[in-house]
Amino acid sequence: MKTKSNRQIAMNNSGVTILINLLLGAFKLFAGIFAASTALVSDAVHTISDVLSTFIVIIGIKMSDKDADNDHPYGHERFENVAAIILATVLCLIGIGIGYRGAQKIISGEHDKLIVPGALALVAALASIVIKEWMYWYTRGAAKKIDSPALMADAWHHRSDAFSSIGSLAGVVGARLGFPVSDSIASIVICLFVVKAAVSIFLDAVGKMTDKSCDGEIIEQMKSIILKQEGVIGIDQIKTRLFGNKIYVDVEICADGEDTLSSAHEIAHNVHDVIENYFEGVKHCMVHVNPEKNDSRRVEKKHKSV
């Protein structure tokens, strides 16, 4: 039994994220203004804006944690995927914006007019890279623990900020060494990483909203466990679908046609319980019992199980 609920873990993570982003953003804004680094000022605004994305995560997780009601009898888990899609879209736009700014500076020659920033800008950029990368791993760990697509999207938002800070650092170092164009080149490379992460998050969230099935390995584990239950002769059909971070299972098992209704019900109930208890992510397992019949439609037979 978990000592903390998924919602508590997500809320604790989001609280830490908001606090650090506000403090880090304020520090980078001060350093960018004081050290005359326009790249760092832009990076500071990006960091402070991350607070908005964290509030989107909070709203999504709170809504997904609501109990089922008359309007949503299957629950609200998919609202978290809505939050993940919104964040993936924002992340993609940020990545494109970073790349566009870099390309625009190269084409216009704007980088040649940059003022050489002070040493404080170096310190702020380095601190931002370290802190935002730590925040990525911190949030990623929480997302993995509770299987949260919204938190995972927020984790990649932190990493995009770290990438943005790498661009700022490259710009500061390059400007101080006489090569300010390095900032623009780094921005284009960073853009590719950020957009790739955004597309991956988006596709994962969409898959969980369109009844995508579980991994084949999980389905095979379910089949193996079902076939070991007393009274189960075979499996005629098994279907799974992802509902947010939960799984719904529909399985048709085969039992002795001479069994009583009570016996068939007990067999189905045992299969239902073992699937829901063994697989933590399964929210509900629906079991239908068919009488044994010898035809080619049988998907699995008990004597084939290992």
N, C-alpha and C positions, 0 to 999 in steps of 0.2 A: 504494500500500500504506500502510495507517495505521501510524503510529509507535506508537500505543497501542491495545490491544484495547478493545472496548466495556466489558468487565468492569473493566479498569484505570481507564478514564475514570469509570465509575460509582462505583468504590470511592474514588477520589481525591476526587470530589465529596462523597460521603457522609462521609468523614473530616473535611473542612472544615466541613460542615454540623453534625456532632456537636459539634465544638470550639466553634464560634461560638454555637450554641444554649446550651451549658452556661455559657459566659462571659456571654452576654447575659442569660440567665435569672437568673443569680446577681446581676448588676448591677441588674436590674429588681426583684428580690425585696428587695435591700438598700434601693433607692430607695423602693420602695412602703412598707416598714416605717418607714424614717426620715422620709419626707415624709407619712406618714399617708394613703396613697392605697390604698383597698381594691381599686379597679379595676386599679391597677398590680400589686398582689400577685397577683390572679387572672390577669392577663396574663403574669406571670412563670412561674406554674405551667403555663400553656398552652405557653410557650416551652420549658420544660424537658421537658414531655411530648412535644414534637416529636422528641426524641431517640429515643423508642420507634418513631415512624413511620419514622425513618431506618433503624433496625435491620430493620424489616419490608421496606424497599426492598433492603437488603443481602442479606437471606435470599432474597428473590424473585429478584434478579439472579443470585446464586450458583447457585441451583437451576436457573434457566433456561439457564445457561451450561454445564450438564453435557452430556456427550456422550450420544448415543442409546444405549440398552441394550435388552435383551430385553423388559423391561416397557414401555418407551417408545421404540419403534423410530423414531418420527418426531422424537424430541428432546424437550426439556423447556421450550421457549420460552414455553408458556402459563402456566408458574408465575409469570412476571413479571406477567401480566395478573391472576392471582389476588391478587398483592400490590397491584396498582393498584385492584382492587375493594375490598379491605380498607381501603386508604387513603381511597378515595372515600367509603366508608361512615362512616369516622371523621370525615372532613372535613365530611360532611353533618350528622352529630350535633353537631359543634362549632358549625357555623353555626346550627343550630336552637337550641342552648344559648345562644348569644350573643343571638339574637333573643328567646328566652323570658325571659332575665334582664332584658333591656331593657323588655319589655312588662310583666313582673311589677312592676318598680320604678315604672313609670308608673301602673299600676292601684292599687298599694298606697300610693303616695306616699312610698316609701322614700327617694327621692332628696332629699327635703326635710330628711332627718335626717343627711345626709352631712357629715363634718368637712371643712373647707376644706384641701386638700392643700398641701404646701410646694412651693417652686420646683424642687427637685430632681426632683420627679415629672414636671415639664414636660420637663426635660432628658432623663430616661430614656425618656419616651414618644416624644420626637422622635428620639432615637438608635435606638430600636427600629424605628420606621417606616422610617428610612433603611436600616438594616442588613438588615432582613427583606425589604425591596423589592429590595435588591441581591442577596440570597440567592435570591430568586425568579428574577431574570434570570440569575444564575449557574447555577442548577440547570436552568432552562428551556433554556439554551444547550446544556448537556450532554445533556439529554433529546432535544432536536432532533437533535443530532449523531449519537447512537446509536439514535434512534427507540425510546426507552424509555418505555412508558406508566407504569411505576412511578416513574421519576424525575420525569416530568411531574406525576404526582399529588403527589409530594413538593414540587415547585416551588409548586404551588397551596396546599399546606399552609403554606409560608412566607408566601405572599401573604395567606392567611387570618389569620396572626399579625400581619402588617402592618395589616390591616383592624382586627383586635382592638386594636392599639395606637392606631389612629386614634380608636377609641371611647374608649380610656383618655385620650388627649389631649383629646378633646372634653369628657370628664367633668371632667378637671382644670381646663381653661380655663373651662368653664361654671361649675364650682363657685367658682372664684376671681372670676368676674364676677357671681356671684349667680344663675346659671341652671344648676343641677346636672342638670336634666332633659335637657339636651343630650346627655349620655352615653347615656341610654336611647334617645333618638331615633336617634342614630348607630348604636347596636347593632342596631336593627331593620333599618336600611338595609344595614348590613354583612352581616347574616344572609342577605339576598336574594342578594347577590353570591357569598357562599361556597357556598350551596346550589346555585346555578346552575352554578358551576364543578364541584362534586362530581357533579352529575347528568351533565354533559358527559363527565367522566373515566370515570364508571361505564359509560355507554352505549358509549363508545369501546372500553373493555376487554372488555365483553360481546360486542361485535361481532367482536372478534378471537378470541373463544373459541367462536363459533358459525358458523365458516366463512363469514364475510362476504366478499364479493368485493372486488377492488381497485376503485379509482376508474375510471370509464369511460375517462378520458383515458389511463391507463396501459395498459388493455386495447387501446385503439386503437393505441398505440405498438407493443405486442407484435405485433398483427396486421400492421402495416406492415413491421416487421422480418422477420417470418416469411415474408411474401409475396415478399420480395426474395431469399430464399435459392434457390440453383440447384436445380431439380428440383421445387420446390413449385408446384403448379398452383393450389391453392386451400386454403381453410380450411373444413372441415365444421363444426367446433365448437371453442370455446375456453372454458375455465372456470378461474377463479382463486379461491383462498381464502386468507384471512389466518390465520396460525398464530403467535400472539404477534406479534412484530415481523418475522416472515418471511412469504414468499409461496410458495405451491405453485401450479404451473401444469399443467393438463391440456389438451392440444391434439390435435385430430384434423386432420391435413393430408391433402391429396389429391395423389397423384402418378400418373405414367403407369403404367397397369395392365400394360404390357408390360415394365416394368423388372424386373431380377433382384432377388432377395431382398437380395443384398449392396448393390445400388445403393439400394434403398429404405431399408435400414438406415443407409447413409451419409447420406442426405438427412435422416432423422430425427435422427441424431447431430449433424449440423450445426445443425439447429434447436434441439436441446437445448442445445448449447454457446453459441450466440449469445444465447439468452434468459438463461441463467445468468450469462454474462459481462457482458452489457450492463446488466442490471437487478441492482444490488447486493443488493437485498432478497430476490431469488428464491433460495430454498433448494434447490428441486428442480423440474425441468420434465420431465413425462412426455409423450412424443410417440407418437401412434398414426398409422400410415399407412394410408389407404384408397385403393383403386384409383379412377382417374377415372371418374365416371359423370355423365351428363347428366340431372339431375332437379331439382326445385324445392327440395330440402332444402339445397342448397349455401348456406352463410352468406356466404362471400367467394370471389371468383374473382380470379385473378392479374391479368387484364386490367383489373380495376377499381382496382388499386392505383395510387397517385400516385407 
